[in-house]
Amino acid sequence: MKRWALLVAALYLVILVALTVPVLLAAFGSELSVDSPLDQALRVYAEAPYWIWVIVMVACQLALLSVPVRVASRRPVTRSAIWPTILVAGLMMGILVTAAFVAIDEFVYRGEREADNDWIGWSGVAAGLATWGIWAFVFGRAAKVEAPRDLGARQCRLLFRGSILEL
């Protein structure tokens, strides 16, 4: 892996950790204790789930940055070099779908959901896992059929088609 990829991942880590407290204060400042909202927000750094989340996000960033750049240098790219990128992109999409379910749940129930309605949270996790699998299958199949250079060009064409950049 190149040094610039490690530098980008390190900056990503610093940004994630540095912006945690300001984002928590902006999002939940009114719900934090009146005495010391900053102290309460700073307690997130002592929680293991927070650090697990940070490690997963930085690991995904590293995997996405390890995309073979050999395509641009006209060296052959092996198919096995593309799989970590496909799996991590699927994981990130699955996390995005799960987070959307959690956000909608919070918006609808405002944190006052009954205990027997736990199926909503599990359906978000199931939708995230299904999205991960479908995303990895679709892009894995596309990577198996096409050459890496053609796959990247095709995805760029599909992204530009229908966007404002096409105009």
N, CA, C and O of each residue as an XYZ file, in Angstrom:
668
protein
N       0.848     -1.175      0.000
C       0.000      0.000      0.000
C       0.892      1.236      0.000
O       1.941      1.261      0.645
N       0.474      2.229     -0.710
C       1.248      3.465     -0.839
C       1.158      4.299      0.440
O       0.228      4.157      1.234
N       2.145      5.167      0.612
C       2.159      6.033      1.792
C       1.009      7.028      1.788
O       0.492      7.383      2.847
N       0.606      7.479      0.607
C      -0.484      8.455      0.546
C      -1.781      7.829      1.036
O      -2.614      8.523      1.619
N      -1.970      6.531      0.813
C      -3.181      5.866      1.293
C      -3.193      5.816      2.818
O      -4.233      6.028      3.441
N      -2.043      5.537      3.413
C      -1.956      5.531      4.876
C      -2.165      6.931      5.442
O      -2.785      7.090      6.493
N      -1.651      7.942      4.750
C      -1.846      9.322      5.188
C      -3.322      9.709      5.124
O      -3.842     10.337      6.046
N      -3.993      9.337      4.043
C      -5.420      9.643      3.908
C      -6.217      8.940      5.004
O      -7.110      9.543      5.599
N      -5.905      7.674      5.277
C      -6.608      6.942      6.332
C      -6.339      7.558      7.703
O      -7.242      7.626      8.536
N      -5.107      8.006      7.945
C      -4.787      8.656      9.218
C      -5.556      9.968      9.362
O      -6.067     10.271     10.440
N      -5.639     10.738      8.297
C      -6.425     11.982      8.336
C      -7.906     11.685      8.551
O      -8.590     12.417      9.266
N      -8.395     10.625      7.939
C      -9.785     10.203      8.128
C     -10.032      9.867      9.598
O     -11.062     10.241     10.158
N      -9.089      9.165     10.218
C      -9.192      8.822     11.637
C      -9.225     10.079     12.496
O     -10.052     10.192     13.400
N      -8.333     11.020     12.220
C      -8.272     12.263     12.992
C      -9.573     13.048     12.842
O     -10.090     13.588     13.819
N     -10.097     13.111     11.628
C     -11.346     13.844     11.393
C     -12.506     13.181     12.120
O     -13.323     13.867     12.734
N     -12.588     11.847     12.059
C     -13.666     11.139     12.759
C     -13.632     11.421     14.253
O     -14.658     11.741     14.854
N     -12.458     11.303     14.846
C     -12.337     11.489     16.291
C     -12.544     12.958     16.667
O     -13.186     13.247     17.677
N     -12.015     13.881     15.876
C     -12.121     15.308     16.205
C     -13.545     15.834     16.064
O     -13.955     16.713     16.822
N     -14.291     15.318     15.118
C     -15.644     15.830     14.894
C     -16.714     15.118     15.717
O     -17.883     15.498     15.657
N     -16.343     14.106     16.475
C     -17.336     13.356     17.240
C     -18.070     14.237     18.240
O     -19.301     14.278     18.238
N     -17.345     14.934     19.084
C     -17.984     15.742     20.127
C     -18.775     16.910     19.541
O     -19.912     17.118     19.967
N     -18.247     17.689     18.588
C     -19.078     18.756     18.021
C     -20.364     18.243     17.374
O     -21.413     18.875     17.495
N     -20.287     17.108     16.692
C     -21.495     16.560     16.071
C     -22.468     16.085     17.140
O     -23.673     16.305     17.014
N     -21.968     15.436     18.192
C     -22.848     15.014     19.287
C     -23.522     16.210     19.949
O     -24.715     16.165     20.250
N     -22.768     17.270     20.174
C     -23.351     18.461     20.794
C     -24.375     19.125     19.882
O     -25.404     19.605     20.357
N     -24.108     19.158     18.590
C     -25.059     19.762     17.655
C     -26.320     18.919     17.525
O     -27.422     19.458     17.418
N     -26.165     17.604     17.534
C     -27.316     16.734     17.324
C     -28.124     16.519     18.598
O     -29.355     16.514     18.558
N     -27.444     16.342     19.727
C     -28.138     15.973     20.956
C     -27.889     16.951     22.094
O     -28.113     16.608     23.255
N     -27.437     18.147     21.794
C     -27.111     19.116     22.834
C     -28.256     19.432     23.764
O     -28.047     19.595     24.966
N     -29.464     19.524     23.235
C     -30.611     19.859     24.080
C     -31.026     18.697     24.971
O     -31.681     18.912     25.991
N     -30.660     17.477     24.610
C     -31.044     16.307     25.404
C     -29.980     15.922     26.424
O     -30.241     15.099     27.301
N     -28.790     16.498     26.327
C     -27.736     16.200     27.286
C     -28.015     16.948     28.583
O     -28.801     17.895     28.604
N     -27.373     16.522     29.656
C     -27.624     17.144     30.954
C     -27.251     18.625     30.908
O     -26.296     19.023     30.240
N     -28.014     19.416     31.623
C     -27.836     20.867     31.611
C     -26.536     21.261     32.306
O     -25.901     22.243     31.922
N     -26.139     20.503     33.324
C     -24.952     20.856     34.102
C     -23.684     20.854     33.258
O     -22.931     21.828     33.255
N     -23.454     19.770     32.550
C     -22.205     19.675     31.784
C     -22.419     18.862     30.513
O     -22.055     17.687     30.461
N     -23.005     19.473     29.491
C     -23.212     18.723     28.247
C     -21.900     18.328     27.582
O     -21.821     17.282     26.937
N     -20.863     19.163     27.737
C     -19.570     18.828     27.133
C     -18.959     17.594     27.800
O     -18.427     16.714     27.124
N     -19.040     17.538     29.138
C     -18.507     16.367     29.846
C     -19.253     15.102     29.448
O     -18.655     14.039     29.280
N     -20.556     15.231     29.300
C     -21.352     14.068     28.903
C     -21.015     13.639     27.469
O     -20.969     12.445     27.174
N     -20.783     14.596     26.591
C     -20.418     14.256     25.212
C     -19.019     13.659     25.146
O     -18.757     12.789     24.316
N     -18.119     14.115     26.007
C     -16.751     13.591     26.011
C     -16.684     12.149     26.504
O     -15.704     11.452     26.242
N     -17.711     11.697     27.213
C     -17.728     10.319     27.709
C     -17.788      9.294     26.590
O     -17.518      8.115     26.818
N     -18.139      9.725     25.384
C     -18.206      8.784     24.262
C     -16.835      8.182     23.978
O     -16.744      7.054     23.493
N     -15.769      8.920     24.275
C     -14.418      8.415     24.028
C     -14.059      7.247     24.948
O     -13.114      6.510     24.665
N     -14.794      7.072     26.035
C     -14.523      5.974     26.965
C     -15.326      4.720     26.633
O     -15.178      3.696     27.299
N     -16.167      4.792     25.617
C     -17.034      3.661     25.274
C     -16.391      2.779     24.214
O     -15.875      3.275     23.212
N     -16.425      1.476     24.437
C     -15.852      0.515     23.484
C     -16.592      0.499     22.143
O     -15.932      0.417     21.107
N     -17.938      0.572     22.110
C     -18.609      0.567     20.797
C     -18.185      1.721     19.896
O     -18.138      1.569     18.676
N     -17.878      2.864     20.484
C     -17.413      3.997     19.683
C     -16.104      3.654     18.991
O     -15.948      3.898     17.795
N     -15.165      3.090     19.735
C     -13.862      2.766     19.153
C     -13.961      1.618     18.160
O     -13.210      1.576     17.185
N     -14.872      0.690     18.395
C     -15.104     -0.377     17.407
C     -15.601      0.240     16.112
O     -15.149     -0.131     15.028
N     -16.537      1.188     16.223
C     -17.060      1.874     15.034
C     -15.944      2.615     14.300
O     -15.858      2.547     13.074
N     -15.091      3.319     15.040
C     -13.989      4.060     14.419
C     -13.034      3.101     13.711
O     -12.600      3.372     12.592
N     -12.707      1.985     14.355
C     -11.795      1.012     13.746
C     -12.397      0.425     12.475
O     -11.699      0.266     11.474
N     -13.691      0.102     12.510
C     -14.350     -0.447     11.313
C     -14.344      0.583     10.183
O     -14.067      0.234      9.036
N     -14.642      1.833     10.489
C     -14.671      2.866      9.453
C     -13.280      3.093      8.844
O     -13.155      3.234      7.627
N     -12.252      3.130      9.672
C     -10.895      3.343      9.154
C     -10.428      2.122      8.370
O      -9.751      2.261      7.351
N     -10.786      0.921      8.840
C     -10.421     -0.293      8.097
C     -11.102     -0.314      6.732
O     -10.491     -0.708      5.739
N     -12.353      0.106      6.681
C     -13.052      0.190      5.393
C     -12.398      1.229      4.494
O     -12.265      1.016      3.289
N     -11.996      2.339      5.068
C     -11.308      3.370      4.289
C     -10.006      2.824      3.717
O      -9.687      3.072      2.554
N      -9.254      2.086      4.523
C      -8.004      1.494      4.038
C      -8.264      0.494      2.920
O      -7.526      0.444      1.936
N      -9.318     -0.302      3.077
C      -9.629     -1.280      2.029
C     -10.047     -0.587      0.739
O      -9.676     -1.025     -0.350
N     -10.812      0.485      0.856
C     -11.214      1.210     -0.350
C     -10.020      1.914     -0.999
O      -9.969      2.055     -2.221
N      -9.071      2.350     -0.189
C      -7.886      3.001     -0.748
C      -6.898      2.007     -1.335
O      -5.984      2.392     -2.064
N      -7.076      0.740     -1.023
C      -6.173     -0.263     -1.581
C      -6.647     -0.760     -2.938
O      -6.152     -1.767     -3.444
N      -7.601     -0.056     -3.524
C      -8.063     -0.392     -4.872
C      -6.856     -0.399     -5.791
O      -6.025      0.507     -5.740
N      -6.761     -1.393     -6.611
C      -5.580     -1.455     -7.477
C      -5.466     -0.227     -8.373
O      -6.337      0.040     -9.201
N      -4.392      0.502     -8.194
C      -4.144      1.666     -9.023
C      -3.358      1.238    -10.259
O      -3.010      2.061    -11.106
N      -3.090     -0.047    -10.344
C      -2.317     -0.560    -11.464
C      -3.051     -0.400    -12.786
O      -2.428     -0.437    -13.847
N      -4.387     -0.220    -12.737
C      -5.130     -0.022    -13.983
C      -4.634      1.233    -14.679
O      -4.448      1.241    -15.896
N      -4.420      2.292    -13.909
C      -3.963      3.548    -14.503
C      -2.537      3.434    -15.028
O      -2.175      4.102    -15.996
N      -1.731      2.595    -14.395
C      -0.351      2.462    -14.853
C      -0.198      1.365    -15.902
O       0.921      1.013    -16.276
N      -1.299      0.834    -16.367
C      -1.352     -0.169    -17.435
C      -0.711     -1.497    -17.051
O      -0.317     -2.271    -17.924
N      -0.606     -1.762    -15.771
C      -0.142     -3.076    -15.333
C      -1.357     -3.974    -15.169
O      -2.450     -3.472    -14.907
N      -1.203     -5.271    -15.314
C      -2.358     -6.156    -15.156
C      -2.830     -6.206    -13.700
O      -2.025     -6.235    -12.769
N      -4.140     -6.215    -13.532
C      -4.747     -6.282    -12.209
C      -5.365     -7.658    -12.051
O      -6.123     -8.107    -12.911
N      -5.045     -8.325    -10.956
C      -5.637     -9.640    -10.724
C      -7.053     -9.472    -10.199
O      -7.392     -8.457     -9.591
N      -7.861    -10.476    -10.444
C      -9.251    -10.413     -9.980
C      -9.328    -10.456     -8.455
O     -10.237     -9.876     -7.861
N      -8.383    -11.138     -7.826
C      -8.421    -11.229     -6.363
C      -8.156     -9.877     -5.704
O      -8.556     -9.674     -4.557
N      -7.504     -8.958     -6.384
C      -7.222     -7.642     -5.813
C      -8.471     -6.774     -5.742
O      -8.489     -5.785     -5.009
N      -9.505     -7.122     -6.483
C     -10.725     -6.318     -6.507
C     -11.703     -6.739     -5.408
O     -12.533     -5.931     -4.992
N     -11.625     -7.984     -4.931
C     -12.602     -8.487     -3.968
C     -12.670     -7.721     -2.654
O     -13.779     -7.459     -2.186
N     -11.557     -7.346     -2.026
C     -11.694     -6.572     -0.786
C     -12.454     -5.266     -0.999
O     -13.242     -4.854     -0.148
N     -12.219     -4.631     -2.116
C     -12.920     -3.383     -2.414
C     -14.410     -3.620     -2.582
O     -15.225     -2.843     -2.082
N     -14.771     -4.685     -3.280
C     -16.186     -4.998     -3.489
C     -16.865     -5.305     -2.159
O     -17.967     -4.820     -1.902
N     -16.220     -6.106     -1.312
C     -16.819     -6.469     -0.026
C     -16.941     -5.265      0.903
O     -17.949     -5.121      1.595
N     -15.938     -4.408      0.927
C     -15.992     -3.237      1.800
C     -17.016     -2.228      1.295
O     -17.718     -1.611      2.096
N     -17.110     -2.052     -0.008
C     -18.129     -1.141     -0.551
C     -19.518     -1.656     -0.204
O     -20.409     -0.872      0.124
N     -19.707     -2.966     -0.274
C     -20.985     -3.554      0.126
C     -21.260     -3.349      1.603
O     -22.392     -3.062      1.993
N     -20.222     -3.495      2.435
C     -20.378     -3.278      3.872
C     -20.784     -1.841      4.165
O     -21.677     -1.597      4.976
N     -20.132     -0.892      3.509
C     -20.470      0.519      3.733
C     -21.907      0.820      3.298
O     -22.610      1.587      3.957
N     -22.335      0.222      2.199
C     -23.713      0.424      1.747
C     -24.692     -0.213      2.732
O     -25.746      0.354      3.017
N     -24.344     -1.392      3.251
C     -25.189     -2.046      4.251
C     -25.304     -1.224      5.521
O     -26.384     -1.126      6.103
N     -24.194     -0.629      5.956
C     -24.223      0.231      7.141
C     -25.092      1.457      6.884
O     -25.820      1.902      7.772
N     -25.020      1.998      5.681
C     -25.841      3.159      5.328
C     -27.330      2.820      5.390
O     -28.124      3.612      5.899
N     -27.713      1.655      4.880
C     -29.121      1.241      4.914
C     -29.568      1.000      6.352
O     -30.665      1.409      6.733
N     -28.732      0.341      7.156
C     -29.075      0.108      8.560
C     -29.235      1.434      9.299
O     -30.165      1.591     10.090
N     -28.349      2.381      9.053
C     -28.443      3.695      9.690
C     -29.706      4.431      9.256
O     -30.307      5.154     10.050
N     -30.111      4.251      8.001
C     -31.357      4.872      7.533
C     -32.549      4.298      8.293
O     -33.452      5.042      8.675
N     -32.563      2.978      8.518
C     -33.641      2.365      9.302
C     -33.667      2.921     10.717
O     -34.735      3.236     11.241
N     -32.497      3.045     11.339
C     -32.421      3.565     12.702
C     -32.897      5.017     12.747
O     -33.616      5.401     13.669
N     -32.507      5.822     11.766
C     -32.916      7.230     11.732
C     -34.425      7.362     11.554
O     -35.062      8.184     12.213
N     -34.993      6.556     10.669
C     -36.447      6.599     10.461
C     -37.169      6.144     11.719
O     -38.187      6.726     12.094
N     -36.654      5.106     12.375
C     -37.240      4.618     13.624
C     -37.215      5.704     14.696
O     -38.206      5.911     15.396
N     -36.095      6.389     14.823
C     -35.994      7.468     15.805
C     -36.935      8.620     15.467
O     -37.536      9.216     16.361
N     -37.063      8.933     14.189
C     -37.942     10.028     13.784
C     -39.400      9.694     14.069
O     -40.150     10.537     14.561
N     -39.801      8.466     13.761
C     -41.205      8.079     13.933
C     -41.557      7.920     15.407
O     -42.580      8.438     15.854
N     -40.726      7.211     16.166
C     -41.073      6.891     17.551
C     -40.464      7.842     18.570
O     -40.836      7.791     19.743
N     -39.555      8.695     18.170
C     -38.912      9.672     19.055
C     -38.330      9.019     20.316
O     -38.358      9.612     21.394
N     -37.806      7.804     20.175
C     -37.189      7.113     21.296
C     -38.165      6.516     22.280
O     -37.746      6.008     23.320
N     -39.465      6.559     21.990
C     -40.475      6.042     22.915
C     -41.172      4.813     22.351
O     -42.380      4.644     22.516
N     -40.412      3.965     21.693
C     -40.966      2.738     21.128
C     -41.148      1.725     22.247
O     -40.349      1.664     23.181
N     -42.212      0.929     22.140
C     -42.465     -0.090     23.154
C     -41.456     -1.221     23.011
O     -40.912     -1.450     21.931
N     -41.213     -1.926     24.115
C     -40.190     -2.978     24.136
C     -40.537     -4.141     23.221
O     -39.637     -4.807     22.709
N     -41.819     -4.400     23.004
C     -42.199     -5.538     22.153
C     -42.096     -5.203     20.664
O     -42.336     -6.074     19.827
N     -41.749     -3.977     20.318
C     -41.585     -3.566     18.919
C     -40.131     -3.634     18.474
O     -39.699     -2.823     17.654
N     -39.377     -4.582     18.998
C     -37.956     -4.670     18.677
C     -37.699     -5.195     17.270
O     -36.562     -5.173     16.799
N     -38.730     -5.660     16.605
C     -38.563     -6.191     15.244
C     -38.110     -5.105     14.277
O     -37.493     -5.407     13.255
N     -38.404     -3.860     14.583
C     -38.017     -2.769     13.689
C     -36.492     -2.652     13.627
O     -35.923     -2.495     12.547
N     -35.842     -2.728     14.770
C     -34.384     -2.663     14.788
C     -33.746     -3.837     14.069
O     -32.776     -3.676     13.329
N     -34.303     -5.022     14.294
C     -33.751     -6.209     13.634
C     -34.034     -6.203     12.140
O     -33.251     -6.748     11.361
N     -35.142     -5.594     11.730
C     -35.399     -5.514     10.283
C     -34.399     -4.572      9.614
O     -34.032     -4.786      8.459
N     -33.955     -3.537     10.320
C     -32.912     -2.660      9.783
C     -31.594     -3.389      9.607
O     -30.900     -3.207      8.607
N     -31.251     -4.225     10.595
C     -30.022     -5.021     10.490
C     -30.140     -6.014      9.340
O     -29.195     -6.201      8.573
N     -31.314     -6.654      9.222
C     -31.523     -7.615      8.128
C     -31.449     -6.921      6.770
O     -30.875     -7.463      5.825
N     -32.027     -5.724      6.671
C     -31.966     -4.983      5.405
C     -30.526     -4.589      5.082
O     -30.120     -4.623      3.920
N     -29.756     -4.216      6.098
C     -28.351     -3.881      5.879
C     -27.543     -5.079      5.409
O     -26.721     -4.961      4.500
N     -27.777     -6.242      6.031
C     -27.071     -7.459      5.610
C     -27.472     -7.873      4.201
O     -26.634     -8.297      3.406
N     -28.775     -7.745      3.898
C     -29.238     -8.083      2.546
C     -28.630     -7.131      1.517
O     -28.231     -7.558      0.434
N     -28.560     -5.852      1.850
C     -27.948     -4.878      0.943
C     -26.479     -5.197      0.717
O     -25.985     -5.112     -0.407
N     -25.786     -5.563      1.782
C     -24.377     -5.936      1.668
C     -24.216     -7.109      0.708
O     -23.364     -7.086     -0.180
N     -25.040     -8.131      0.895
C     -24.956     -9.309      0.028
C     -25.292     -9.002     -1.417
O     -24.587     -9.434     -2.329
N     -26.371     -8.254     -1.629
C     -26.790     -7.922     -2.998
C     -25.735     -7.048     -3.674
O     -25.379     -7.283     -4.828
N     -25.238     -6.047     -2.960
C     -24.224     -5.138     -3.505
C     -22.973     -5.918     -3.901
O     -22.436     -5.732     -4.993
N     -22.513     -6.791     -3.007
C     -21.312     -7.578     -3.301
C     -21.557     -8.534     -4.466
O     -20.670     -8.741     -5.293
N     -22.756     -9.117     -4.536
C     -23.067    -10.041     -5.631
C     -23.078     -9.319     -6.976
O     -22.474     -9.788     -7.941
N     -23.761     -8.185     -7.038
C     -23.885     -7.454     -8.306
C     -22.513     -6.989     -8.795
O     -22.164     -7.209     -9.955
N     -21.739     -6.353     -7.926
C     -20.440     -5.858     -8.365
C     -19.429     -6.979     -8.533
O     -18.537     -6.886     -9.376
N     -19.555     -8.039     -7.740
C     -18.682     -9.190     -7.928
C     -18.926     -9.869     -9.258
O     -17.986    -10.284     -9.935
N     -20.185     -9.981     -9.632
C     -20.527    -10.573    -10.933
C     -20.029     -9.686    -12.073
O     -19.510    -10.178    -13.075
N     -20.192     -8.382    -11.909
C     -19.704     -7.462    -12.940
C     -18.183     -7.539    -13.054
O     -17.642     -7.465    -14.157
N     -17.488     -7.687    -11.922
C     -16.025     -7.777    -11.954
C     -15.565     -9.087    -12.577
O     -14.493     -9.156    -13.179
N     -16.381    -10.124    -12.431
C     -16.009    -11.413    -13.005
C     -16.181    -11.409    -14.518
O     -15.417    -12.056    -15.234
N     -17.180    -10.684    -15.003
C     -17.498    -10.675    -16.431
C     -16.573     -9.739    -17.202
O     -16.126    -10.071    -18.300
N     -16.285     -8.566    -16.629
C     -15.538     -7.548    -17.365
C     -14.114     -7.404    -16.835
O     -13.816     -7.783    -15.703
N     -13.263     -6.864    -17.653
C     -11.901     -6.540    -17.227
C     -11.963     -5.362    -16.254
O     -12.873     -4.539    -16.353
N     -11.018     -5.263    -15.320
C     -11.061     -4.179    -14.333
C     -11.137     -2.787    -14.949
O     -11.856     -1.930    -14.435
N     -10.416     -2.544    -16.034
C     -10.455     -1.228    -16.676
C     -11.851     -0.957    -17.231
O     -12.371      0.149    -17.083
N     -12.467     -1.966    -17.875
C     -13.803     -1.802    -18.440
C     -14.845     -1.630    -17.345
O     -15.804     -0.875    -17.509
N     -14.657     -2.330    -16.224
C     -15.601     -2.228    -15.112
C     -15.625     -0.805    -14.558
O     -16.700     -0.251    -14.329
N     -14.463     -0.215    -14.343
C     -14.403      1.157    -13.841
C     -15.009      2.153    -14.809
O     -15.727      3.065    -14.398
N     -14.726      1.986    -16.086
C     -15.283      2.894    -17.096
C     -16.796      2.751    -17.169
O     -17.511      3.742    -17.318
N     -17.282      1.524    -17.066
C     -18.737      1.293    -17.127
C     -19.431      1.921    -15.920
O     -20.485      2.538    -16.068
N     -18.853      1.770    -14.733
C     -19.459      2.351    -13.542
C     -19.466      3.874    -13.613
O     -20.432      4.508    -13.188
N     -18.418      4.459    -14.137
C     -18.396      5.921    -14.306
C     -19.467      6.369    -15.288
O     -20.138      7.375    -15.060
N     -19.630      5.627    -16.380
C     -20.677      5.958    -17.352
C     -22.053      5.885    -16.706
O     -22.888      6.762    -16.926
N     -22.300      4.841    -15.905
C     -23.599      4.696    -15.251
C     -23.835      5.792    -14.218
O     -24.967      6.244    -14.047
N     -22.787      6.223    -13.531
C     -22.940      7.299    -12.558
C     -23.257      8.629    -13.234
O     -24.085      9.398    -12.746
N     -22.597      8.895    -14.358
C     -22.830     10.157    -15.053
C     -24.164     10.180    -15.775
O     -24.766     11.243    -15.922
N     -24.638      9.022    -16.229
C     -25.902      8.969    -16.954
C     -27.032      9.350    -16.001
O     -27.184      8.739    -14.943
N     -27.790     10.314    -16.354
C     -28.909     10.750    -15.540
C     -28.537     11.772    -14.480
O     -29.418     12.287    -13.792
N     -27.255     12.078    -14.334
C     -26.876     13.077    -13.340
C     -26.814     14.450    -14.007
O     -26.915     14.573    -15.228
N     -26.647     15.457    -13.192
C     -26.581     16.813    -13.721
C     -25.294     17.022    -14.520
O     -25.226     17.925    -15.353
N     -24.276     16.200    -14.275
C     -23.018     16.330    -15.004
C     -23.171     15.957    -16.471
O     -22.339     16.324    -17.301
N     -24.240     15.223    -16.790
C     -24.457     14.811    -18.167
C     -24.934     15.981    -19.024
O     -24.765     15.967    -20.243
N     -25.520     16.977    -18.404
C     -26.104     18.096    -19.156
C     -25.103     18.937    -19.853
O     -25.466     19.907    -20.518
